[in-house]
């Protein structure tokens, strides 16, 4: 089987001669983002803004060990650096006390509040006075001070604060309040500096030579993590210089090709990757799609993951969600005469979607495949009449699906019996679906590398993290199985972040695409792109990203918050595509998710799949500091009274319509 895989993987060295690479819709979208925005007006004044953003840190200290675990910046002129950075930015934290507005807030008692609590209100000035002197670690204070500065329109100060996070606290991490995960500030700070330089070209800046590498972080034990940071430097670069530096992909030779039928994954000599389908560039504009009926979930419906493909609740001979969903334009909770059935398929087409991510359901016994569960004519229609393909997934043991393992123990990748069952399920699915025109690619697993010890709502319950070599070898065996049966579609892994990439490089060469589920904040995906490029050189598909619309502190829907998060994430994906200013290894992204699912966090509230929970699921790097799992949709289901038909289109939906469809 390994020989077959090697024969299919074609390595070529030839001049680029594919379809036009400098004038695709997604390249034009990249130029849209590079045009940027005008600097906003600040929400409040800051008296001491220090020097310009181009601080020469060598004047005020000495940087040693850049790019290594021993990186350290030693300040030699503290007074000079305090003057350069301005109030509120380390080491000038207490400079805020000299600000003209500070005394008024202090006298009124407005500063007697916990630093995390200030995110609950709209008073950014108070938050700016609270955070720099909070009883927290330097890196944590710097990062969240930067976030506050950015949100309040002080972009230049935010840029300096994000960079200071990289420089002064390169190894800073933050525990979630429930101790379920560790989040490092350096990747977010690095991507935020780049994002601000990209978003506001009038700053005429760029982050040069910066890098972040973190080993062993997936076990949630920061004591054994190895963190290496090079903070780089902020340099002057005009918008014209940035555009002139973009590579001309028509002049790049092809170093390598992975060929799967008419789908090609092309690696150019400059390290950039592009996917083509039928000879044309194909950048994934995807959403996860599972239009669940309110009141149902995997806890109470063994047919749950397939039901939407067959459900005809109104008995009109049409699949409900696909064709009969209607948009409540005036949001009055009823279907008015001017709100006809339009269907999700049309709504996704109007949005510009070209692929949905959908896990092919396993039979009710969870260890076999029933072809009748997949409505093939429905998915053919999705492709033929709406132009939308399917990223077809198999859990490969995640959530114990396909392995036969019990939930408490979890899937064991060292168990030959479980491995055999999972491969038999996978084989049956691939044999049944390999010739379907709607299949774009296969995705193996979904966050299987999550720690087995994690017990939250999204726990995947496998020992991949404990036995990474066994998992990677099994993953490779599964990918080779697909290549043997289906030579027409590439295979991706559905990973959480970039964990185990080193193992995939060594033990899973049959994987064609690095799929990454990533929720690192509104700034983008941190060092995901660089890590994959360095450790497992494959094209990167962000297989999940997004943000919920529920603001936990305010206990209300905040569509603007969700929209802005998606904008930041999409920008990062688009700017990392082939021909872009960065790594060039992005081949698209899959927004999570098209529509709210009300079953996902039944433990947070009353335990009912029929309740839209407003109690947050867990702390998370979303704008309000929490994730609410049942509110992640770009589209809502209203009150739930008219499920599965009613749709409320949110600002994030319209954002994608502007970016993808227009």
C-alpha positions in Angstrom: 0.0 0.0 0.0 2.9 2.3 0.7 4.2 1.7 -2.8 0.8 2.6 -4.3 0.8 5.8 -2.2 4.2 6.8 -3.4 3.3 6.2 -7.0 0.2 8.5 -6.7 2.3 11.3 -5.1 3.9 12.9 -8.1 6.9 15.1 -7.6 7.7 17.3 -10.5 10.0 20.1 -11.3 8.7 22.2 -14.2 7.6 25.8 -15.0 4.2 26.9 -13.8 1.7 26.6 -16.6 -1.6 26.3 -14.8 -4.6 28.6 -14.8 -4.1 32.4 -14.2 -2.8 32.8 -10.7 -2.7 36.6 -10.3 -6.3 37.4 -11.1 -8.6 35.0 -9.3 -11.5 36.1 -7.1 -9.5 35.2 -4.0 -6.4 37.2 -5.1 -8.7 40.2 -5.7 -10.1 39.6 -2.2 -6.5 39.6 -0.9 -5.9 43.0 -2.5 -9.2 44.2 -0.9 -7.8 43.4 2.5 -4.4 45.0 1.6 -6.1 48.2 0.8 -7.0 48.3 4.4 -9.0 50.9 6.4 -8.7 54.5 7.6 -7.4 54.9 11.1 -10.4 55.3 13.5 -11.0 58.2 15.9 -10.1 57.2 19.5 -12.9 56.8 22.0 -11.0 58.8 24.6 -7.8 60.9 24.8 -4.4 59.7 25.9 -2.0 62.5 26.9 1.2 60.5 26.9 1.4 58.5 23.6 5.2 58.3 23.7 7.3 58.2 20.5 6.3 56.8 17.1 5.6 53.1 16.5 9.1 52.7 15.2 10.9 52.3 18.5 14.6 51.3 18.3 14.6 48.9 21.3 18.4 48.5 20.9 18.7 52.0 22.4 17.0 51.0 25.6 18.1 47.4 26.1 19.7 44.2 24.8 18.0 41.3 23.1 19.7 37.9 23.4 18.7 34.4 22.3 16.2 35.6 19.7 14.5 32.6 18.1 15.5 30.2 21.0 14.0 29.2 24.3 16.5 31.5 26.0 15.1 34.7 24.4 15.4 37.6 26.8 15.2 41.4 26.5 17.1 43.2 29.3 16.2 46.8 29.7 19.2 49.1 30.2 17.5 52.5 30.0 14.2 52.2 31.7 13.4 55.9 31.8 14.1 56.3 28.1 11.9 53.3 27.2 9.1 54.5 29.4 9.1 57.8 27.6 9.2 56.0 24.2 6.2 53.7 24.7 3.8 56.1 26.5 1.4 55.6 29.3 0.0 52.2 30.1 2.6 50.1 28.2 5.3 48.3 30.0 7.5 49.5 31.6 5.4 52.6 31.9 2.4 50.8 33.4 1.7 53.5 36.1 2.0 56.3 33.6 -1.7 56.1 33.4 -2.0 57.7 36.8 -0.7 61.0 35.3 -3.4 61.0 32.6 -5.8 63.9 32.8 -8.8 61.7 33.1 -7.4 59.3 35.7 -8.1 61.3 38.8 -11.8 61.7 37.9 -12.3 58.0 37.6 -10.4 57.3 40.8 -12.3 59.8 42.8 -15.6 58.4 41.5 -14.6 54.9 42.6 -14.8 53.6 39.1 -11.5 51.9 39.3 -12.4 49.7 42.2 -13.3 46.7 40.0 -11.7 43.5 39.0 -9.6 43.7 35.8 -11.5 40.9 34.1 -14.9 42.5 35.0 -14.3 45.6 33.0 -15.0 43.8 29.8 -18.6 43.6 30.8 -19.3 47.3 30.0 -18.6 49.8 27.2 -16.2 52.1 29.2 -12.9 51.5 27.4 -11.3 54.4 29.2 -11.9 52.7 32.6 -10.6 49.5 31.2 -7.4 51.3 30.1 -6.9 52.7 33.5 -7.5 49.3 35.2 -5.5 46.8 33.2 -1.9 48.1 33.2 -1.9 48.1 37.0 -3.8 44.8 37.4 -2.5 42.1 39.7 -1.6 39.8 36.9 1.4 38.7 34.9 3.3 41.3 32.7 2.4 39.5 29.4 -1.2 39.1 30.3 -1.5 42.8 31.2 0.3 43.9 28.1 -1.8 41.7 25.7 -5.2 42.8 27.1 -4.1 46.4 27.4 -3.3 46.2 23.7 -6.7 44.7 23.0 -8.4 47.5 24.9 -6.4 50.1 23.1 -7.3 48.6 19.7 -11.0 48.4 20.5 -11.0 52.0 21.6 -9.3 53.2 18.4 -5.8 53.9 19.7 -4.3 51.8 17.0 -0.7 53.1 17.2 -0.6 52.5 21.0 -2.2 49.1 20.5 0.5 48.2 18.0 3.2 49.1 20.5 1.5 47.1 23.3 1.1 44.0 21.2 4.8 44.2 20.2 5.8 44.8 23.8 4.0 41.5 24.6 6.3 39.7 22.2 9.4 41.4 23.5 9.0 41.5 27.2 6.9 38.4 27.9 7.5 36.0 25.0 6.6 32.9 27.1 3.5 34.3 28.8 0.5 31.9 29.0 -3.0 32.3 30.4 -5.0 29.5 32.0 -8.7 29.4 31.4 -10.6 29.9 34.6 -11.6 26.2 34.6 -8.0 25.1 34.0 -9.1 23.2 30.9 -6.7 24.8 28.4 -3.6 27.1 28.2 -3.4 30.0 25.8 -0.1 31.6 24.9 -0.1 35.3 24.2 2.9 35.4 21.8 1.2 33.9 18.7 -1.8 36.2 19.2 0.5 39.2 19.7 2.5 38.5 16.6 -0.5 38.0 14.4 -2.1 41.2 15.9 0.9 43.3 15.0 0.8 42.0 11.4 -3.0 42.5 11.3 -2.8 46.1 12.4 0.0 46.9 9.8 -2.2 45.2 7.1 -5.4 46.8 8.2 -4.1 50.3 8.4 -1.6 50.9 5.6 -1.3 54.6 6.4 0.8 53.4 9.4 3.4 52.3 6.7 4.7 49.5 8.9 5.4 45.8 8.8 6.6 43.2 11.3 9.9 41.7 10.0 11.7 38.5 11.1 9.3 37.6 13.9 8.6 33.9 14.7 6.9 31.9 17.5 7.5 28.2 18.1 5.9 26.2 20.9 6.5 22.5 21.5 4.6 20.1 23.7 1.7 22.5 24.5 -1.0 20.0 23.7 -0.8 18.2 27.0 -1.9 21.4 28.9 1.2 21.2 31.0 3.1 24.4 30.4 6.0 23.2 32.7 7.3 21.0 29.9 6.6 23.4 27.0 9.5 24.7 24.9 8.8 28.2 23.7 11.1 30.0 21.3 10.3 33.5 20.1 12.0 36.0 17.9 10.1 39.3 18.4 11.6 40.6 15.1 11.1 44.4 14.6 8.6 46.8 13.3 10.0 48.5 10.2 8.8 51.1 7.8 7.1 49.8 4.7 4.8 51.8 2.5 1.7 50.4 0.9 3.3 50.6 -2.5 6.4 48.7 -1.2 4.1 46.0 0.2 2.3 45.5 -3.0 5.5 45.5 -5.0 6.9 42.7 -2.8 4.1 40.3 -3.6 5.4 37.3 -5.6 4.3 37.0 -9.2 3.0 33.4 -9.1 3.0 33.1 -12.9 6.8 33.3 -12.7 7.1 30.7 -10.0 8.2 27.2 -11.0 6.5 24.2 -9.6 8.6 22.2 -7.1 6.0 19.5 -6.3 2.5 18.3 -7.1 0.2 16.0 -5.3 -2.2 14.8 -7.9 -5.6 13.3 -7.1 -7.6 13.0 -10.3 -8.4 16.5 -11.5 -7.5 17.9 -8.1 -4.0 19.1 -7.7 -2.1 20.5 -4.7 0.7 22.5 -6.2 3.8 23.6 -4.2 5.8 26.4 -5.9 9.4 27.1 -5.7 8.8 29.9 -3.2 7.1 27.5 -0.8 3.5 28.7 -1.6 0.7 26.1 -2.1 -2.4 26.3 -4.2 -5.2 23.8 -4.9 -6.7 23.6 -8.4 -9.8 21.7 -9.5 -10.2 20.9 -13.1 -7.2 23.1 -13.9 -8.7 26.2 -12.1 -7.6 27.6 -8.8 -9.9 26.6 -6.0 -9.8 28.4 -2.7 -12.2 26.9 -0.1 -15.0 29.2 1.0 -16.6 26.8 3.3 -19.0 26.4 6.2 -19.8 23.5 8.4 -23.4 22.5 7.8 -25.7 20.6 10.1 -29.2 22.1 10.1 -30.4 20.4 13.2 -34.0 20.5 14.3 -34.5 22.1 17.7 -35.3 19.5 20.3 -33.1 16.8 18.8 -29.5 15.9 19.4 -27.2 12.9 19.5 -28.2 12.4 23.1 -31.8 11.6 22.1 -31.7 10.7 18.4 -29.4 8.0 17.1 -30.3 9.0 13.5 -29.5 12.6 14.3 -26.5 13.4 12.0 -28.4 12.0 9.0 -31.9 13.2 9.7 -31.7 16.6 8.1 -31.0 14.9 4.7 -34.3 13.1 4.8 -36.6 15.3 6.9 -39.8 16.4 5.2 -41.8 17.8 8.1 -44.3 19.7 6.1 -44.9 16.7 3.7 -44.5 18.6 0.5 -42.0 16.2 -1.1 -39.0 18.5 -0.5 -36.2 18.3 2.1 -37.1 20.9 4.8 -33.8 22.7 5.5 -32.3 22.4 2.0 -35.3 23.8 0.1 -38.0 25.2 2.5 -36.1 27.3 5.0 -37.3 30.9 4.9 -35.7 34.2 6.1 -37.5 36.2 8.8 -36.5 39.5 7.2 -38.4 41.8 9.6 -37.6 39.5 12.6 -41.2 39.4 13.8 -41.0 35.6 14.3 -43.6 34.7 11.7 -43.4 33.9 8.0 -45.0 36.8 6.2 -46.3 36.8 2.6 -43.2 38.4 1.3 -40.9 35.8 3.0 -41.1 32.8 0.7 -39.3 29.5 1.2 -35.8 29.9 -0.2 -33.8 27.0 1.4 -30.4 26.8 2.9 -28.8 25.6 -0.3 -29.8 28.9 -2.0 -28.8 30.9 1.1 -25.3 29.3 1.0 -25.0 29.9 -2.7 -26.0 33.6 -2.3 -23.3 33.8 0.5 -20.6 32.6 -1.9 -20.0 29.2 -0.3 -18.3 26.7 -2.5 -17.9 23.8 0.0 -19.6 22.5 3.1 -17.9 20.4 5.7 -20.0 17.4 6.7 -19.1 14.2 8.6 -20.5 11.2 6.8 -22.7 9.5 9.5 -21.9 6.2 10.9 -24.8 3.7 11.5 -26.8 3.7 14.7 -24.6 0.9 16.1 -21.6 3.4 15.7 -19.4 0.7 14.3 -20.7 0.2 10.7 -21.9 2.3 7.7 -25.4 2.4 6.3 -25.4 3.9 2.8 -29.1 4.7 3.1 -28.3 7.4 5.7 -26.6 9.6 3.0 -29.1 11.2 0.6 -26.9 11.1 -2.5 -29.4 12.7 -4.9 -29.7 15.7 -2.4 -26.0 16.2 -2.3 -25.7 15.8 -6.1 -28.3 18.6 -6.4 -26.2 20.7 -3.9 -23.3 20.4 -6.3 -25.0 20.5 -9.7 -27.4 23.3 -9.1 -25.8 25.3 -6.4 -22.1 24.8 -7.1 -21.3 23.6 -3.6 -19.0 20.6 -2.9 -18.6 18.5 0.2 -15.6 18.1 2.4 -16.5 14.6 3.5 -15.3 13.6 7.0 -14.9 10.4 9.0 -14.5 10.7 12.7 -11.8 7.9 12.8 -12.6 7.3 16.5 -13.3 10.8 17.7 -16.1 10.8 20.2 -15.6 6.9 20.1 -17.5 6.9 16.8 -16.4 4.0 14.6 -14.1 2.4 17.2 -16.6 0.6 19.5 -14.8 2.0 22.6 -16.7 2.9 25.6 -17.0 6.6 26.4 -15.1 6.7 29.6 -12.1 4.8 28.3 -12.1 6.5 24.8 -10.7 5.3 21.5 -7.4 3.4 21.8 -5.2 3.7 18.8 -2.9 1.0 20.1 -5.8 -1.5 20.1 -5.6 -3.7 16.9 -9.3 -4.6 17.2 -10.5 -1.0 17.3 -8.2 0.0 14.5 -9.6 -2.8 12.3 -13.2 -1.7 12.9 -12.5 1.9 12.2 -10.8 1.0 8.9 -13.7 -1.2 7.9 -16.1 1.7 8.5 -13.9 4.0 6.5 -13.5 1.6 3.7 -17.3 1.2 3.4 -17.9 4.9 3.2 -15.2 5.5 0.6 -16.3 2.7 -1.6 -19.8 4.0 -1.5 -19.0 7.7 -2.2 -15.8 7.8 -4.1 -17.5 8.4 -7.5 -20.0 11.0 -6.2 -19.4 14.3 -8.1 -19.9 16.4 -4.9 -16.9 15.0 -3.0 -14.1 17.6 -2.8 -11.8 15.8 -0.3 -11.8 13.5 2.7 -11.1 14.7 6.2 -9.9 12.1 8.8 -10.8 12.8 12.4 -11.9 15.9 14.2 -9.6 17.2 17.0 -8.5 13.6 17.8 -5.3 15.0 19.2 -7.2 16.7 22.0 -6.0 15.5 25.5 -7.9 12.5 26.7 -8.1 14.1 30.1 -10.3 16.9 28.8 -13.9 16.4 29.9 -15.7 19.5 28.5 -18.6 19.6 26.0 -16.2 19.1 23.0 -14.1 16.3 24.4 -13.2 13.9 21.6 -12.2 11.0 23.9 -9.1 9.5 22.2 -5.6 8.6 23.3 -4.0 10.1 20.2 -2.1 12.6 22.4 -0.8 9.9 24.7 0.3 7.7 21.8 1.1 10.1 19.1 3.2 7.7 17.0 0.5 5.1 17.1 -2.1 7.7 16.1 0.0 9.1 13.3 0.8 5.6 11.9 -2.9 4.7 12.0 -3.8 8.0 10.4 -1.3 7.2 7.6 -2.8 3.7 7.2 -6.3 5.3 6.8 -5.1 7.8 4.3 -3.3 5.1 2.3 -6.5 3.1 2.3 -8.4 6.0 0.8 -5.7 6.5 -1.8 -5.9 2.9 -2.8 -9.7 2.9 -3.2 -10.1 6.5 -4.4 -7.4 8.1 -6.4 -9.5 11.2 -7.2 -9.7 13.1 -3.9 -7.0 14.4 -1.5 -7.0 13.5 2.2 -6.7 15.9 5.1 -6.4 15.4 8.8 -8.9 17.2 11.0 -6.5 18.5 13.7 -6.9 20.9 16.7 -4.3 23.5 16.1 -0.9 22.2 14.9 -0.3 19.6 17.6 1.5 16.5 16.5 2.6 18.0 13.2 6.1 16.6 13.8 4.6 13.1 14.1 2.7 13.6 10.9 5.8 14.5 9.1 7.6 11.4 10.3 4.7 8.8 10.4 1.9 10.1 8.2 3.3 11.1 4.8 0.1 9.9 3.0 -1.8 13.0 4.4 -2.2 15.6 1.6 -3.6 18.5 3.5 -3.1 19.8 7.1 -6.6 20.6 8.3 -6.6 22.8 11.4 -9.4 23.7 13.8 -8.4 27.0 15.3 -10.0 29.5 17.7 -7.2 31.9 18.7 -9.0 35.2 18.7 -10.1 37.9 16.3 -6.6 38.6 15.2 -6.3 35.4 13.3 -4.4 32.1 13.7 -1.1 33.1 15.3 1.8 30.9 14.2 -0.3 28.1 12.6 1.0 28.9 9.2 4.6 29.0 10.0 4.5 25.9 12.2 2.9 23.8 9.5 5.3 25.2 6.9 8.3 24.3 9.1 7.2 20.9 10.5 4.8 19.3 8.0 5.0 21.1 4.7 1.5 20.7 3.4 -1.2 23.1 2.3 -3.3 24.4 5.2 -7.1 24.3 5.3 -8.6 26.0 8.4 -11.3 23.3 8.9 -13.0 25.3 11.7 -12.9 28.9 12.8 -15.5 31.3 14.1 -17.1 33.0 17.1 -20.4 32.9 18.8 -22.9 35.8 18.7 -23.9 35.7 22.4 -22.2 38.3 24.7 -22.0 36.5 28.0 -21.4 39.6 30.2 -24.2 41.6 28.6 -26.5 38.7 28.2 -27.5 39.7 24.7 -26.9 39.0 21.1 -23.9 41.0 19.6 -23.9 40.5 15.9 -21.2 43.1 15.4 -18.8 41.3 17.7 -19.3 38.1 15.7 -18.9 39.8 12.4 -15.7 41.6 13.3 -14.2 38.3 14.6 -15.0 36.6 11.3 -13.5 39.5 9.4 -10.2 39.2 11.3 -10.0 35.5 10.7 -10.9 35.6 7.1 -8.3 38.3 6.5 -5.6 36.1 8.0 -6.6 33.2 5.8 -6.7 35.2 2.6 -3.4 37.0 3.3 -1.7 33.6 3.8 -2.8 32.3 0.4 -0.4 31.7 -2.5 0.8 35.0 -3.9 0.2 36.7 -0.6 2.7 38.6 1.7 3.2 35.7 4.1 3.7 31.9 4.1 1.4 31.3 1.1 0.2 27.9 2.4 -3.5 28.6 3.0 -6.0 27.0 0.6 -9.1 28.3 2.3 -11.2 28.1 5.4 -14.4 26.6 6.8 -16.4 28.9 9.0 -18.1 27.3 12.0 -21.0 27.2 11.5 -23.8 28.0 9.2 -26.7 27.7 11.7 -27.1 27.5 15.5 -27.4 24.1 17.1 -29.3 24.1 20.3 -28.3 20.7 21.5 -24.6 21.3 22.0 -24.3 22.4 25.6 -27.2 20.9 27.5 -25.2 20.8 30.7 -24.9 24.6 31.0 -28.6 25.2 31.6 -31.7 23.1 32.0 -30.3 20.1 30.1 -32.8 20.3 27.2 -32.0 20.2 23.5 -35.0 22.5 23.1 -33.4 25.4 25.1 -31.1 28.0 23.6 -28.6 28.2 26.5 -27.4 31.6 27.5 -25.0 30.4 30.2 -21.6 30.3 28.7 -20.0 27.0 28.0 -16.4 27.9 29.1 -13.8 30.7 29.0 -12.4 31.2 25.6 -10.4 33.8 23.5 -13.6 35.3 22.0 -14.2 39.0 22.4 -16.4 38.6 25.5 -14.0 36.1 27.0 -16.3 33.1 26.7 -17.7 30.6 24.3 -21.4 29.9 24.0 -21.5 26.7 22.0 -25.2 27.0 20.9 -24.8 30.5 19.3 -22.0 30.0 16.8 -24.2 30.1 13.7 -23.9 32.8 11.0 -27.6 32.2 10.9 -30.0 31.9 13.8 -33.2 29.9 14.2 -35.3 32.6 15.9 -37.4 31.5 18.8 -37.2 27.9 17.7 -40.9 27.8 17.2 -40.7 27.3 13.5 -37.7 24.9 13.4 -36.3 23.6 11.1 -37.6 26.3 8.7 -37.0 29.8 10.2 -33.8 31.6 9.5 -32.4 34.9 10.9 -29.4 36.1 8.9 -26.8 37.8 11.0 -24.3 40.5 10.2 -21.6 37.8 9.8 -23.7 36.1 7.0 -23.9 39.4 5.1 -20.2 40.0 5.6 -19.4 36.8 3.8 -21.9 37.7 1.1 -19.9 40.8 0.5 -16.5 39.1 0.6 -17.3 35.8 -1.2 -20.2 36.5 -3.5 -19.6 40.1 -4.6 
